[in-house]
């Protein structure tokens, strides 16, 4: 057990250690016992090992991930996706000196793990430091599509970008980009926050098409809360960014 940024991180004393590769998958997970094995297996099929950050799951996510061959680290309680990713970044930067790039793969199979190759390619060629997928909006439920349109237009307006998607959770980062994400935080705003940090730090940003499957929809109340929260964050950060450039 160690402490990272005042968070308690648990490690299995019998955890299998693998040689850190040039690229590796970082899998944030919370109560994903039904899908975590398949995610790890599909990543193995494209020669990507996995580091699973278990964000305080109360099901068998941790146990299944270990048996599936992943390195598993975890919080003792649920901290949210932002803290989960920061824990993963810090672990990799401290323990995996040979890793140059990472791809973030959600544990719920909303995105296809095999498409990690698409996101890693611009990093490995040196064309990008930060890669975010962009979704085919025809495959996105209408409520989500409208929300993402508002976020995307607002983000591009405030930050002077022409991004096709500003809230896709399927991302890949170089080691340089990981080091610049120390200030990143948040749950449903984490993708926006990471984009903001990438822009502020003049990282090379690329986007590639990814496949998405929506297995569930947020309830209306939750959707409104998330939608307004993301928009508020974009507006505030966008104003601060504009003022800093004056």
Secondary structure, DSSP 8 states (H G I E B T S, - for coil): -EEETTEEEEE-TT-------SEEEEEEESS-TTTHHHHHHHHHTTT--EEEEEES-SSSHHHHHHHTT-EEEEESS---HHHHHHHHHHHHHHH-TT--EEEE--TTSSB-GGGHHHHHHHHHTTS-SEEEEEE-GGGS-HHHHHHHHHHHHHHHHHHT---S-S--S-EEEEHHHHHTTTT---STTHHHHHHHHHHHTT--EEEEEE-B-------HHHHHHHHHHHHHHHHHHHHHHHHHT-
